[in-house]
Amino acid sequence: MEHTDTHLTIKTLAKPAVVALIPARYASSRFPGKPLVDLCGQTMIHRVYERARQATHVQRVIVATDDDRIVKAVRNFGGEVVLTDPNHATGTDRLAEVAARLSEEIIVNLQGDEPLIAPSTIDAAIAPLLENPAVEMSTTCEPLPAAEMAANPNIVKVVCDQAGFALYFSRSVIPFVRDPQSLAEWQPQQVPLWFKHTGLYVYRRELLLKLAQLPPVPLEKMESLEQLRALYYGHRIKVVPVEHSAPGVDTPEDAEKVRNLLRIEN
């Protein structure tokens, strides 16, 4: 009897394509023209763009802006840029306008005021969507070392369930320690009590487009946190802890702090 060997050909499924979108508005109540501020020889938007390009999982980077001055600046350093409707109420709406024209399945929302964000942080946020088709949205968080930082309403905090999905985001102190003795059960584990939410989101394209069509919700308006819309409508957000903490730029004073850090790096 002849034996015939059957060879199975295993096809490696291609990973979904990833594009990083950087929303950049020229107008800002606290810092007009912020994306074009000079940070040791490069504009802030250029520095953010280069950080995104260095992320291993990102194949394409696009700046989404409502201002011709930012368009010109991005083109001058050879970047890809799209001019969007100036009347968008949120950054999510601006990204959705661009995402509707794209074919990439995974969309990274990288804030234009994060010039020192680590490429590894961007990759960490993308990884859950590459590894698990059921994950629709992700973000990252960093441990907060001090209670006074947790009390700062400008620092957004996040608490998660045992699987690492967000339970809630808030500008208030969460968790609130009502009974100080309860910390005795927490501290021996060497686990941070408070986590800062990083302003970085990764979406499946379909979810981003869906969220942009849904009406804002009361929690989102009260906290001024767009990600609460996703939680309100039942969409889970995977939160990946990272160690690298990078300061954002909201004011001219923040920009000077970043310049000082860049001088130290160089």
N, C-alpha and C positions, 0 to 999 in steps of 0.2 A: 504494500500500500504506500502510495506516495504521500509525503507530508508537505503541505504547502504553508510556508510562513506568511503570516499576515502582518504587514507593517502598518502601524497607525501613524498617521501624520498629524502631529499636534501643532496647531496654528497658534502663534502667540498673538493675542489680541492687542491691537494698538491702543495705547493710552489716549484718552481724550485730549484734544488740543487745549492749551491754556493761554489766555490773553490777559495781561494786566492793564486795566484802565485807570488813569490818574485824573480825577476831576480837579480842575483848577480854575477858580474864579478870581478875577482881578479885584473886584470890589470886596472890601472887608471893613466892618465897622471899627475894629481894633487895629487893623494893619492893612491899609489899602496898598495894592500892588504886591502883596506878600509873595506870590509865586516867582516874581522877578527880582527879589531882594538878593544882593550879592553875598555869597558865603565863601569867603576866601578864594575868589577868582571864578566861581561858578554860580549861576543862579540857583535858587532853591529847587525849581522845577527840574533843572538839569540833573541835580544831585539825586533827586528822587527817581528820575528816569533811569539813571545809571544803576542805582541799587536794584531796581526791578529787573534790569537786563542781566544782572549777575545771578539772579535766582535760577537754580538748575531746572525747575519745572516750567518756567515761563518761556514760551516761544515768541511772543510778540508783546510789544508795549505801545500803548496809545494814550496820548494826553487828550482829555475831553474838556474844552474850554468855551467860554462865551465871549472871549475878548481877542481882538486881532493882534494886540501887542504880545500876548502869550503865544499865539499862533506863529508869529514872526520869530520869537525867541526860540521856540522848539525847532522850527525849521532851520534856524541858523546853526544849531548844534547837530543837525541831521536826524532829529527825531520825527516820529509819526504823530500827527495831531489832527483832531477833528473839531471844527467849529460847530457848536451846538446852540440850540434855542436859548436865548438869554433869560427867558421867563420861567425856567424850571424852579420849582419851590424847594427841591432837595437835591442832594448829590446823587441819590438813588435814581431819581427821574432823569438826571443828565446821563448817567451811565446806561440806563435802559434805552434811551434814544440811540446811543451808539451800538449797544449790544443787539438791538433789533436788526442792524445791518450786517452783523457778523455771523460766521459759521462756527466759531469756536464754542465748545460745549461748556467750558469752565471759565468763569469771569472773576478776576481778582479786582477788588475795589481797594486801591492803594491811595491813601490820602496824600494830597500834594504838599502837605506841611510836615512830612516825616523824612527829612533829608538824611537822617542817620540810621534809619531802620536797617536791620541786618538782613541780607539776602536769605540767610538761613531761617529767619522768622517768616518770611514770605513762603518759603518752601514748606515749613512746618504747617502753615495754614492750609496750603493746597493739598498736602498729603492725604488727609482723610477722604477727600472726594475722589482721589485717584485709587485709593485702596478699597473703598466701599461704595458701590453704586447707590446704596440707600441713603447716603449722607447728601443732603441738599445744600447745606450752608455751613460754613465754619468761620472761626476767628481765632485769635490767640489772647493769652493773658500772661501777666507777669506778677510775681509776688510783691506785695507791698510790705516794707519792713517796719513801718511805724504807724501807730494809731492816728497821729495827727495827719498823715497823708490820707488815710482812709476817710477822715472827716472832711477833706477838701472836696467841695461839690464839683470842681473842675476835673477831678479824677473819677472816672466811671469805674464802679466796682461790679464784679460778677460773682455769682455763686452757681455751682454746678451739682448735678446729680452724680451718683456713683459711676456712671458710664461716661462722664465727662461732657454731658450736654448741659447747656445753660438752663438754669431755673429762672433766673431774673438778672437784669442789669439795672443799676441805679446810681444816681449821684449821691444818695444818702449812704450812711454806713451800713453795709450788709456783709456779713451777718452783724446784727446788733447784739452786744454782750450784756444781757440783762443780769446774769448771775456771774460775777467774777470768779467764783469758785469752779465754775464749769471749765475754765481755762486749764485747770489742773489735769483734766482729762485730755486736753488738746495738745498742750506743749510737749509732753514726752514723745509724741509722735513726730516731732520736728517737721510739722506741716504748717505752712503759712496760714494765718487766719483770714487775711484779706488778699484779694487778687485785683489788680488793675486790668481793665479791659483795654486791649490795644485797638486803635482805630483802623483795623484791617479786616476786610471781609472777603470771603470766597463763596461764590454762588454757582449753582448750575444755571445755565442761561435761562431755562424755562422758568425757574423760580424767580430770578431777578425781574423778568418781564411781568410775571404775575404780581409780584409785590408792588411794582410801580403802578399797576392798575387798581390795586385795592385802596380804599379810602384810609386816611390816617386815623389812628385810634386814640382814645383819651389818654391812655398811659404814655404813648409816644409823645403826645403834645405836652403833657405835664412834665415829663422828664427831659424832653427835647432829645430823645434817643430813638432813631429810626429803626434800630434792630428790634425794638419791642413790638413793632407791627408784625414781624415774622412770628414771634412767640404767641402773640394774641390770636393769630389765625391758625395756630397749631403746627407751625413748621419748626422743627428742632434745629438747634444751632450747636454744632460740635465746637468745644473750646479746647484749644491745645496750649498747655503751659509751656512757656519759653523762658530762658534765663536772661537773654540779652534785653536790656531796657534802653530805649532810645527816646530822648526828649523831643516832643513836637514843637512847632513854632506857631504861637498864637499872637505874640506881641513883638515889638522891636527889641525888647529886653531878652526875650527867648532867642531871637536871632543872634544876639551878641553872645549868649551862652553857647550856642552851637559853634560860632566862630572860634571861641576859646577851646572847645573840645577838638575842633578840626586842627587847630594849631598844635595841640598836644599830640594828636595822631601823626602829624607830619614832622 
